[in-house]
Every structure is written in C-alpha cells, then in structure tokens.
Amino acid sequence: MSKENLYNLSLDQLKNWVAAQGLKPYAATQLVQWLYEKGAVDFDDMTNVSKQARALLSESFALTPLEEVQRFLSTDGSVKFGFKLADGEIIESVLMPISGRVTLCVSSQVGCAMGCRFCKTAEMKLRRNLSQGEILGQVMAARSFLASNDEAAVQLKEAAQYQRLSNIVFMGMGEPLHNFEAVVGAVDLLLDDRAFNFSRKKITVSTSGLAPQIKEFGARVPAKLAVSLNATNDTVRTEIMPINRRHDLKELMAACRTYAEYGHGVVTFEYVLLGGVNDSLVDAKELVSLIANTPCKLNLIPFNEYPESTYRRPEPESIRQFHKYLAERGFQVNIRYSKGLDVLAACGQLATEAKAQQANINPS
C-alpha cells in the first residue's frame, strides 16, 4: 500500500494529524518549517523533531518530489520544465526572468476542461486535477533550480537581475478554480510565514470565469486574482470561451466586484487580443463600458500563435490603438508580451502530448 505524500496535507490536516498522534502541538509548526522553509527531503533531516514523531511520519507518509523529465531553454532566459507525476502524466511549469524579479508559472491540472478556443492546453481536455503536493512540488523544484549552479539558472538570474523566486502565477495548465481546494491549500502554505512566506501581492491566481468560485476565493484567500476576460459581449465570449454559457458576463462582473469588496484591491483583467476577433476600437469602446464600475487593471496580451491554431496575432498598429484608447480614458493598462515564445512556453501554449514513460525525454 503506497504512503500518502506529506506535501498533500493542508495546515489544518497537519495539525490534526499531530494531535491524533498525541504529539506536542508545536510539532506541526516544526514540520511545516522543515518541509517548506528548509526544504527537507528526508524525515531524518528534521533534527529538532522527536524520534517518535519521525518514526510515526515514516510509517504513514512519504516525501515525494516531482521528477524533472523535460527542460526547454528560451533565448529570453525563460526555462520550461516538464515534470513527471506518479501516474506518468507530465505537467509543464515556466520560470521567467523579468527585470527585478523571477516569476514561476505553475499548473493546477493535467490538461483543462474549459475548452477555450485559443488555448493549446484545452486541446488536451482534462485528464485530472493536481494534488496540493504536486502544485507545491513545482515551486520547490523551481526554488532548488535557482539555488543551484546550473548554467541555465545562472543565465536566468542574470537576465532577471534577481537571485531567487519572487512571484507565483497560477497561469499554467488547467483552470485553478476548477481545482479549488488543492489550489487554496497550496496558496495558504505559500503565504504562511512558517512555510514559503510569500507576500500576498506576489501570488496571482487566474481564472477563465468561474463566478461562484471567484466569490468563495475572495472570502477565503488574500491573494491577487486575474480574470481571463477576452471579449466584450456574450456572443463573442461564448464563441471563444465556452465557460461563458454557464457564467455570462453579467454574472462574472458581479463576482469580480464582490472579490474587490473583500478588500483585496483591484481585479486584473487579462485580455488576449485575437486578430480580427476582439481587437477593434469598437471592442475597446465596449470594454470600457463593461469594466467601468469594477476596480481593475488591464493586461493586453497579443495572441501567442502555435501550430494548428485558427487564430492569429493582431497587427502591431491594432495593438497600439487598442492600448491607447483605454489609456486615454484613465485605465491602468499594460501590453504584456509573453516570455518563452520560442519554446511554446508562453501564455496559452502549454500542453503535453504524451505520458512521461512514452516520451522518454531527459532534461538537457
């Protein structure tokens, strides 16, 4: 019988386990610190944890890190990793150098069920959710990589002019709020000062528009929210994002305002510009009306093309005019050019073709 991966336990579950074993309450804090702050990979490394507690841990749990099986290096310094899971599936994560910071884009599912027409991950469909441990495993692997003397790590840190992992974005494979409890559990540990100790301003969770979960997320998690908007009316949004049939723009915008009311600040709207679909000045005008009453900022993302896609990247002038229209009306708006385009590591490009045992690819 396989042992439970200890990284899958939430903070409350760790505390409950410690209590059930009759251990001192502070043992839970010790465990969290060893697992996430100090990065212990063996129970015997936990030197200030009692021998009794270590024996009990060894009987019940395993420490199961992710196995790196693929690595792709971009000319911009970004690194795309492929990690093998216990069942042989592969997920992808991307480590990106951005001036003054290093950002990790993590996956939350193997594939995705949302079916967005412009996203390569959607072509995989949903295979399964990731566990909390598999989500956190991506963070721990990236942190270890950055702490190494690997040539790619050195180059990435030089490109960023920063030495350690500073930001986490849940914008990889999958819909984070479709895997709600595992994502919330992971974020809780990322924020906890005894574990990863990230600032709430350094963690962003993205969603395609699961309105009920947006409200619950706002109530439970003090992290930043990014919403993939991508259209200004229900007709276009339903065409490119089928989730809009379940939660239309009216419901979505109401949920975003509820999130903001919890005191988390503004909502970030991600708007993928698709040439000839949603990039006209008429679209820009409709966008102004749509978001006028919602505290927000905007990231415009020119579509990242990939083989077999039916969509195209807008012309540079269309991008400029769209941005100008919004900026002139007082919106905080940025054009976000994605990293890792040359290795299909950019926004909307993550996907795996086969299980790890079939791919048989080693890091290079």
C-alpha positions as CSV (number, residue, x, y, z in Angstrom):
1,M,0.0,0.0,0.0
2,S,1.5,3.3,-1.0
3,K,2.0,6.0,1.6
4,E,0.3,9.4,1.4
5,N,2.5,12.2,0.1
6,L,3.0,14.5,3.1
7,Y,3.1,17.5,0.8
8,N,-0.7,16.9,0.2
9,L,-1.7,17.8,3.8
10,S,-3.1,21.2,4.5
11,L,-2.0,23.2,7.5
12,D,-5.1,22.1,9.4
13,Q,-4.6,18.4,8.4
14,L,-1.0,18.5,9.6
15,K,-2.2,20.0,13.0
16,N,-5.0,17.3,13.2
17,W,-2.5,14.5,12.5
18,V,-0.1,15.8,15.1
19,A,-2.9,16.0,17.7
20,A,-4.2,12.5,16.8
21,Q,-0.7,11.0,17.4
22,G,-0.5,12.6,20.8
23,L,2.4,14.8,19.8
24,K,3.1,18.3,21.2
25,P,1.2,20.9,19.2
26,Y,4.4,22.7,18.2
27,A,5.4,19.6,16.2
28,A,3.1,20.8,13.4
29,T,5.0,24.1,13.1
30,Q,8.3,22.2,13.1
31,L,7.1,20.0,10.3
32,V,5.9,23.0,8.2
33,Q,9.2,24.7,8.6
34,W,11.2,21.6,7.7
35,L,9.1,20.8,4.7
36,Y,8.8,24.2,3.1
37,E,11.1,26.8,4.7
38,K,14.2,24.5,4.9
39,G,13.2,22.1,2.1
40,A,14.0,18.8,3.9
41,V,13.8,15.8,1.7
42,D,14.1,13.1,4.3
43,F,12.5,12.7,7.7
44,D,15.9,12.1,9.3
45,D,16.9,15.6,8.3
46,M,14.3,17.0,10.7
47,T,16.8,17.1,13.6
48,N,14.6,19.0,16.1
49,V,11.6,16.8,15.6
50,S,11.4,14.0,18.1
51,K,12.5,10.5,17.1
52,Q,9.0,9.3,18.0
53,A,7.4,11.8,15.6
54,R,9.9,10.9,12.8
55,A,9.1,7.2,13.2
56,L,5.4,7.9,13.0
57,L,5.9,10.1,10.0
58,S,7.9,7.5,8.2
59,E,5.3,4.8,8.9
60,S,2.4,6.9,7.4
61,F,3.9,9.3,4.8
62,A,6.3,9.7,2.0
63,L,8.1,12.8,0.8
64,T,7.5,12.7,-3.0
65,P,9.1,15.4,-5.0
66,L,8.4,16.0,-8.7
67,E,10.7,14.4,-11.2
68,E,12.0,16.7,-14.0
69,V,12.0,14.9,-17.3
70,Q,12.0,17.7,-19.8
71,R,13.6,21.1,-20.0
72,F,13.5,23.7,-22.7
73,L,15.6,26.9,-22.7
74,S,14.3,30.1,-24.3
75,T,16.5,32.7,-25.8
76,D,15.0,35.2,-23.4
77,G,16.2,33.2,-20.4
78,S,13.0,31.5,-19.5
79,V,13.0,27.8,-18.7
80,K,10.1,25.5,-19.4
81,F,10.1,22.3,-17.2
82,G,8.3,19.1,-17.8
83,F,7.6,17.2,-14.5
84,K,6.6,13.6,-14.3
85,L,3.8,12.7,-11.9
86,A,3.4,9.4,-10.1
87,D,0.9,8.1,-12.7
88,G,3.2,9.0,-15.6
89,E,1.4,12.2,-16.7
90,I,3.5,15.2,-17.5
91,I,2.8,18.8,-16.4
92,E,4.7,21.9,-17.5
93,S,5.9,24.9,-15.5
94,V,7.7,28.0,-16.7
95,L,10.3,30.0,-14.8
96,M,10.6,33.6,-16.3
97,P,13.1,36.3,-15.7
98,I,11.5,39.7,-15.6
99,S,13.5,42.8,-14.7
100,G,13.9,42.8,-10.9
101,R,12.0,39.6,-10.2
102,V,11.8,35.9,-11.1
103,T,8.3,34.5,-11.7
104,L,7.1,30.9,-11.8
105,C,4.0,30.0,-13.8
106,V,2.5,26.9,-12.2
107,S,0.0,24.3,-13.4
108,S,-3.0,23.2,-11.4
109,Q,-4.4,20.4,-13.6
110,V,-3.3,17.9,-16.2
111,G,-5.0,19.5,-19.2
112,C,-8.1,21.6,-18.8
113,A,-11.8,21.2,-19.1
114,M,-12.7,24.9,-20.0
115,G,-12.2,24.5,-23.8
116,C,-11.0,28.0,-24.6
117,R,-10.6,28.0,-28.4
118,F,-7.4,29.9,-28.4
119,C,-5.5,27.8,-25.8
120,K,-3.3,24.9,-26.6
121,T,-3.8,23.3,-23.2
122,A,-7.6,23.0,-24.0
123,E,-6.7,20.5,-26.8
124,M,-5.6,18.0,-24.1
125,K,-9.0,18.2,-22.4
126,L,-9.0,17.5,-18.7
127,R,-7.1,14.4,-17.5
128,R,-7.1,15.1,-13.8
129,N,-6.6,17.6,-11.1
130,L,-3.2,18.1,-9.4
131,S,-2.9,17.5,-5.7
132,Q,-1.7,20.2,-3.4
133,G,1.6,18.4,-3.2
134,E,2.0,18.4,-7.0
135,I,1.3,22.1,-7.1
136,L,3.8,22.9,-4.4
137,G,6.3,20.5,-5.9
138,Q,6.6,22.8,-8.9
139,V,7.5,25.7,-6.5
140,M,10.0,23.6,-4.6
141,A,11.6,22.3,-7.8
142,A,12.0,25.9,-9.2
143,R,13.4,27.1,-5.9
144,S,16.0,24.3,-5.9
145,F,16.9,25.0,-9.5
146,L,17.5,28.7,-8.8
147,A,19.7,27.8,-5.8
148,S,21.9,25.5,-8.0
149,N,24.9,26.3,-10.1
150,D,23.2,25.1,-13.2
151,E,24.2,27.2,-16.2
152,A,20.6,27.8,-17.2
153,A,19.8,29.0,-13.6
154,V,22.8,31.4,-13.6
155,Q,21.7,32.8,-17.0
156,L,18.1,33.2,-15.9
157,K,19.2,35.1,-12.7
158,E,21.5,37.3,-14.7
159,A,18.6,38.1,-17.1
160,A,16.3,39.0,-14.2
161,Q,19.0,40.8,-12.2
162,Y,17.4,38.9,-9.3
163,Q,18.6,35.8,-7.4
164,R,15.5,34.0,-6.1
165,L,11.9,33.1,-6.8
166,S,9.8,36.2,-6.1
167,N,6.4,35.7,-7.8
168,I,4.0,32.9,-8.4
169,V,1.3,33.0,-11.0
170,F,-1.3,30.2,-11.4
171,M,-1.5,30.6,-15.1
172,G,-0.1,27.3,-16.4
173,M,-2.0,24.2,-17.4
174,G,-5.6,24.0,-16.1
175,E,-8.2,26.2,-14.5
176,P,-7.1,26.9,-10.9
177,L,-10.6,27.5,-9.5
178,H,-11.8,24.2,-11.0
179,N,-9.3,22.5,-8.6
180,F,-10.4,24.8,-5.8
181,E,-9.4,23.1,-2.6
182,A,-5.9,22.0,-3.7
183,V,-5.1,25.4,-5.1
184,V,-6.4,27.1,-1.9
185,G,-4.4,24.7,0.2
186,A,-1.3,25.4,-1.8
187,V,-1.8,29.2,-1.6
188,D,-2.3,29.0,2.2
189,L,1.2,27.4,2.5
190,L,2.8,29.8,0.0
191,L,1.6,32.7,2.2
192,D,2.3,31.2,5.6
193,D,5.4,32.8,7.2
194,R,6.5,29.4,8.6
195,A,6.4,27.8,5.2
196,F,7.2,29.7,1.9
197,N,6.4,33.2,3.3
198,F,5.4,34.9,0.1
199,S,3.7,38.2,0.2
200,R,0.0,38.2,-0.9
201,K,1.0,40.7,-3.6
202,K,3.4,38.2,-5.1
203,I,0.8,35.4,-5.8
204,T,-1.8,35.7,-8.6
205,V,-4.4,33.1,-9.3
206,S,-6.0,33.2,-12.7
207,T,-9.5,32.0,-13.8
208,S,-11.4,31.8,-17.0
209,G,-14.5,33.0,-15.2
210,L,-15.9,30.5,-12.6
211,A,-18.1,33.1,-11.0
212,P,-19.2,31.2,-7.8
213,Q,-15.6,30.2,-7.1
214,I,-14.4,33.8,-7.6
215,K,-16.7,34.8,-4.7
216,E,-15.5,32.0,-2.5
217,F,-11.9,32.7,-3.4
218,G,-12.3,36.3,-2.3
219,A,-13.8,35.2,1.0
220,R,-11.0,32.7,1.8
221,V,-7.8,33.7,0.2
222,P,-5.9,37.1,0.4
223,A,-4.2,36.7,-3.0
224,K,-4.4,38.5,-6.2
225,L,-7.0,37.5,-8.9
226,A,-6.6,37.6,-12.6
227,V,-9.7,37.0,-14.8
228,S,-9.3,36.0,-18.5
229,L,-11.9,38.3,-20.0
230,N,-11.0,38.3,-23.7
231,A,-14.3,39.6,-25.1
232,T,-16.7,42.5,-24.5
233,N,-20.0,40.8,-25.2
234,D,-21.6,37.4,-24.6
235,T,-21.8,36.4,-28.2
236,V,-18.0,36.6,-28.8
237,R,-17.1,35.4,-25.4
238,T,-19.2,32.3,-25.6
239,E,-17.7,31.5,-29.0
240,I,-14.1,31.7,-27.8
241,M,-14.7,30.7,-24.1
242,P,-17.5,28.1,-23.7
243,I,-17.5,28.7,-19.9
244,N,-19.5,31.9,-20.7
245,R,-22.6,29.7,-21.3
246,R,-22.6,28.8,-17.6
247,H,-21.4,32.1,-16.2
248,D,-22.1,35.0,-18.5
249,L,-20.5,38.5,-18.4
250,K,-23.1,39.9,-16.1
251,E,-22.6,37.2,-13.5
252,L,-18.8,37.3,-14.0
253,M,-18.6,41.1,-13.5
254,A,-20.7,40.9,-10.4
255,A,-18.5,38.2,-8.9
256,C,-15.4,40.3,-9.7
257,R,-16.9,43.3,-7.8
258,T,-17.6,41.0,-4.9
259,Y,-14.0,39.9,-4.8
260,A,-12.8,43.5,-4.8
261,E,-15.2,44.3,-1.9
262,Y,-13.3,41.8,0.3
263,G,-10.5,44.4,0.3
264,H,-8.1,42.6,-1.9
265,G,-7.6,45.5,-4.2
266,V,-8.2,45.5,-7.9
267,V,-9.0,42.6,-10.2
268,T,-6.6,42.1,-13.1
269,F,-8.4,41.5,-16.4
270,E,-6.4,39.5,-18.9
271,Y,-7.5,40.3,-22.4
272,V,-6.0,38.2,-25.2
273,L,-6.1,40.2,-28.4
274,L,-7.1,37.9,-31.3
275,G,-6.6,39.5,-34.7
276,G,-10.0,40.3,-36.3
277,V,-12.0,38.9,-33.4
278,N,-11.8,41.2,-30.4
279,D,-9.1,43.8,-31.3
280,S,-11.1,46.7,-32.9
281,L,-11.8,50.1,-31.5
282,V,-15.4,49.1,-31.2
283,D,-14.3,46.3,-28.9
284,A,-12.2,48.8,-26.9
285,K,-15.2,51.0,-26.5
286,E,-17.4,48.1,-25.4
287,L,-14.7,47.1,-22.9
288,V,-14.7,50.5,-21.3
289,S,-18.4,50.2,-20.7
290,L,-18.1,46.6,-19.4
291,I,-15.4,47.3,-16.7
292,A,-16.3,50.9,-15.8
293,N,-17.7,50.0,-12.4
294,T,-15.2,47.4,-11.4
295,P,-11.9,48.3,-9.6
296,C,-9.4,46.8,-12.1
297,K,-6.3,47.0,-14.2
298,L,-5.8,45.5,-17.6
299,N,-3.2,43.3,-19.2
300,L,-3.5,43.2,-23.0
301,I,-1.9,40.0,-24.3
302,P,-1.3,39.8,-28.1
303,F,-2.2,36.2,-29.0
304,N,0.7,33.8,-28.9
305,E,0.3,31.7,-32.1
306,Y,1.0,27.9,-32.1
307,P,0.7,25.2,-34.8
308,E,-2.8,24.3,-35.8
309,S,-4.4,27.4,-34.2
310,T,-7.1,29.1,-36.3
311,Y,-6.4,32.4,-34.6
312,R,-3.8,35.0,-35.5
313,R,-1.8,37.7,-33.7
314,P,-3.2,41.2,-34.3
315,E,-1.2,43.7,-36.3
316,P,1.1,46.0,-34.2
317,E,-1.0,49.1,-35.0
318,S,-4.2,47.4,-33.8
319,I,-2.5,46.6,-30.5
320,R,-1.2,50.2,-30.2
321,Q,-4.6,51.7,-30.9
322,F,-6.4,49.4,-28.5
323,H,-4.0,50.3,-25.7
324,K,-4.1,54.0,-26.5
325,Y,-7.9,54.1,-26.4
326,L,-8.0,52.5,-22.9
327,A,-5.1,54.5,-21.5
328,E,-6.6,57.8,-22.6
329,R,-9.7,57.0,-20.6
330,G,-7.8,56.6,-17.4
331,F,-7.5,52.9,-17.2
332,Q,-4.3,51.3,-15.9
333,V,-3.4,49.2,-18.9
334,N,-0.3,47.3,-19.9
335,I,0.7,45.3,-23.0
336,R,2.1,42.1,-21.8
337,Y,4.4,40.4,-24.2
338,S,4.8,36.8,-23.1
339,K,8.1,35.0,-22.3
340,G,9.3,31.8,-23.9
341,L,7.6,32.0,-27.2
342,D,10.3,30.1,-29.0
343,V,9.8,27.0,-26.8
344,L,6.0,27.2,-26.6
345,A,6.2,28.4,-23.0
346,A,4.1,31.5,-23.4
347,C,0.5,32.2,-22.3
348,G,-1.9,29.7,-23.8
349,Q,0.8,27.5,-25.3
350,L,1.4,24.9,-22.6
351,A,0.5,21.3,-23.4
352,T,1.9,17.8,-23.3
353,E,1.5,15.2,-26.0
354,A,2.2,12.0,-24.1
355,K,2.8,10.4,-20.7
356,A,6.4,10.5,-19.4
357,Q,7.0,6.8,-19.9
358,Q,6.1,7.3,-23.6
359,A,8.0,10.5,-24.1
360,N,11.2,9.1,-22.6
361,I,12.9,12.6,-22.6
362,N,15.6,13.6,-20.2
363,P,16.5,17.1,-19.0
364,S,19.0,18.8,-21.2
